[in-house]
Amino acid sequence: MAEKTKIAVSTPIQIGGNVITPDQLAAIAAAAGSDAHIEITPFRQIYIEIPSSETARIEKELLRAGLEIYPAGSVIKGLIACQFCNGAESAGLRTAQSIHKAVAGIETPAPLKIGYAGCALGTSEPLLKDISVVKMKDTFSLYIGGEPKGIKTIFAELLVSGLEEDEVIPIIEKILDLYKSGAKGKEKFSKFVHRMTVEKIRELVC
């Protein structure tokens, strides 16, 4: 049996949210082939299991179609963002794109979801993500520790508010470094936050 590779495919962060065009769907079907295993994930990504020998060719075709390619598994998933209904500048599209570029695909002890909301309405459900950024008028608030799975939902807690745009990514990177160095095995991020406490994490990264 031929060796298989699983890749994660997503659309760029853009106005309208995670919009995928008919041409992009056709590109996925054409590039992957009829024998590929395709999975829609809760991370707003599409997993494609393909022959390892064909990975380079398939990724090239998907990139040409305007799609983004990331590793599957225990990594940071592509940013789960809102639809930027208040407009690109008001809702912070540039900030969201920068966060996505900085963190998507980074290996972590367990899969990690990072959310972004361009206003307090939070249509991307930021408080149910491991780490989330919410734009509040001209500044940003950062929440950590959300967990949507199981019968006991955990809402993310406020870590810090009033951040300027250029402060957001450095703090997220500090949180990730702390998690990667301090997690116990494949400890989920929400459990890591609960064990460490938000107060201690705030002291270490802010």
CORGI-V937129 format. One record per residue. N is the residue number from 1. RES is the residue in one letter. OMEGA is omega in radians with two decimals (none if undefined). Layout:
BEGIN
n=N res=RES omega=OMEGA
n=N res=RES omega=OMEGA
END
This chain:
BEGIN
n=1 res=M omega=-3.10
n=2 res=A omega=3.11
n=3 res=E omega=-3.09
n=4 res=K omega=3.05
n=5 res=T omega=3.10
n=6 res=K omega=3.09
n=7 res=I omega=3.10
n=8 res=A omega=-3.10
n=9 res=V omega=3.10
n=10 res=S omega=3.06
n=11 res=T omega=3.12
n=12 res=P omega=3.00
n=13 res=I omega=-2.99
n=14 res=Q omega=3.02
n=15 res=I omega=-3.05
n=16 res=G omega=3.10
n=17 res=G omega=-3.11
n=18 res=N omega=-3.11
n=19 res=V omega=3.05
n=20 res=I omega=-3.06
n=21 res=T omega=3.06
n=22 res=P omega=3.12
n=23 res=D omega=3.12
n=24 res=Q omega=3.06
n=25 res=L omega=3.12
n=26 res=A omega=3.13
n=27 res=A omega=3.10
n=28 res=I omega=-3.13
n=29 res=A omega=-3.10
n=30 res=A omega=-3.10
n=31 res=A omega=-3.08
n=32 res=A omega=-3.13
n=33 res=G omega=-3.04
n=34 res=S omega=-3.10
n=35 res=D omega=-3.09
n=36 res=A omega=3.03
n=37 res=H omega=-3.08
n=38 res=I omega=-3.08
n=39 res=E omega=3.01
n=40 res=I omega=-3.06
n=41 res=T omega=3.05
n=42 res=P omega=-3.13
n=43 res=F omega=-3.05
n=44 res=R omega=3.05
n=45 res=Q omega=3.04
n=46 res=I omega=3.06
n=47 res=Y omega=3.10
n=48 res=I omega=3.09
n=49 res=E omega=-3.00
n=50 res=I omega=3.06
n=51 res=P omega=-3.11
n=52 res=S omega=-3.13
n=53 res=S omega=-3.10
n=54 res=E omega=-3.03
n=55 res=T omega=-3.08
n=56 res=A omega=-3.13
n=57 res=R omega=-3.10
n=58 res=I omega=3.12
n=59 res=E omega=3.12
n=60 res=K omega=-3.13
n=61 res=E omega=3.14
n=62 res=L omega=3.08
n=63 res=L omega=3.12
n=64 res=R omega=3.14
n=65 res=A omega=3.12
n=66 res=G omega=3.13
n=67 res=L omega=3.12
n=68 res=E omega=-3.08
n=69 res=I omega=3.11
n=70 res=Y omega=3.06
n=71 res=P omega=3.04
n=72 res=A omega=3.06
n=73 res=G omega=-3.04
n=74 res=S omega=3.12
n=75 res=V omega=3.01
n=76 res=I omega=3.14
n=77 res=K omega=3.08
n=78 res=G omega=-3.11
n=79 res=L omega=3.09
n=80 res=I omega=-2.98
n=81 res=A omega=3.08
n=82 res=C omega=-3.09
n=83 res=Q omega=3.09
n=84 res=F omega=-3.07
n=85 res=C omega=3.09
n=86 res=N omega=-3.12
n=87 res=G omega=-3.04
n=88 res=A omega=-3.07
n=89 res=E omega=-3.09
n=90 res=S omega=-3.08
n=91 res=A omega=3.05
n=92 res=G omega=-3.14
n=93 res=L omega=-3.13
n=94 res=R omega=3.12
n=95 res=T omega=-3.14
n=96 res=A omega=3.12
n=97 res=Q omega=3.12
n=98 res=S omega=3.09
n=99 res=I omega=3.14
n=100 res=H omega=-3.12
n=101 res=K omega=-3.07
n=102 res=A omega=-2.95
n=103 res=V omega=-3.03
n=104 res=A omega=3.09
n=105 res=G omega=3.12
n=106 res=I omega=3.12
n=107 res=E omega=3.14
n=108 res=T omega=-3.13
n=109 res=P omega=3.08
n=110 res=A omega=3.12
n=111 res=P omega=-3.02
n=112 res=L omega=3.07
n=113 res=K omega=3.05
n=114 res=I omega=-3.09
n=115 res=G omega=3.10
n=116 res=Y omega=3.06
n=117 res=A omega=-3.08
n=118 res=G omega=3.07
n=119 res=C omega=-3.06
n=120 res=A omega=3.07
n=121 res=L omega=3.03
n=122 res=G omega=-3.10
n=123 res=T omega=3.09
n=124 res=S omega=3.12
n=125 res=E omega=-3.06
n=126 res=P omega=-3.10
n=127 res=L omega=3.07
n=128 res=L omega=-3.14
n=129 res=K omega=3.10
n=130 res=D omega=3.08
n=131 res=I omega=3.13
n=132 res=S omega=3.12
n=133 res=V omega=3.11
n=134 res=V omega=3.10
n=135 res=K omega=-3.14
n=136 res=M omega=-3.05
n=137 res=K omega=-3.06
n=138 res=D omega=3.13
n=139 res=T omega=-3.06
n=140 res=F omega=3.04
n=141 res=S omega=-3.09
n=142 res=L omega=-3.12
n=143 res=Y omega=3.12
n=144 res=I omega=2.95
n=145 res=G omega=3.11
n=146 res=G omega=3.13
n=147 res=E omega=-3.10
n=148 res=P omega=-3.04
n=149 res=K omega=3.12
n=150 res=G omega=-3.09
n=151 res=I omega=3.10
n=152 res=K omega=3.14
n=153 res=T omega=3.09
n=154 res=I omega=3.09
n=155 res=F omega=3.10
n=156 res=A omega=-3.14
n=157 res=E omega=3.12
n=158 res=L omega=3.07
n=159 res=L omega=-3.11
n=160 res=V omega=3.12
n=161 res=S omega=3.09
n=162 res=G omega=-3.12
n=163 res=L omega=2.96
n=164 res=E omega=-3.08
n=165 res=E omega=-3.06
n=166 res=D omega=3.11
n=167 res=E omega=-2.99
n=168 res=V omega=-3.06
n=169 res=I omega=3.11
n=170 res=P omega=3.12
n=171 res=I omega=3.08
n=172 res=I omega=-3.14
n=173 res=E omega=3.08
n=174 res=K omega=3.11
n=175 res=I omega=-3.13
n=176 res=L omega=3.10
n=177 res=D omega=3.12
n=178 res=L omega=3.13
n=179 res=Y omega=-3.10
n=180 res=K omega=-3.12
n=181 res=S omega=-3.03
n=182 res=G omega=-3.13
n=183 res=A omega=3.09
n=184 res=K omega=-3.11
n=185 res=G omega=3.14
n=186 res=K omega=-3.12
n=187 res=E omega=3.10
n=188 res=K omega=-3.06
n=189 res=F omega=-3.13
n=190 res=S omega=3.10
n=191 res=K omega=3.08
n=192 res=F omega=3.13
n=193 res=V omega=3.14
n=194 res=H omega=-3.12
n=195 res=R omega=-3.11
n=196 res=M omega=-3.01
n=197 res=T omega=3.12
n=198 res=V omega=-3.11
n=199 res=E omega=-3.13
n=200 res=K omega=3.13
n=201 res=I omega=3.11
n=202 res=R omega=-3.12
n=203 res=E omega=-3.05
n=204 res=L omega=-3.01
n=205 res=V omega=-3.06
n=206 res=C omega=none
END
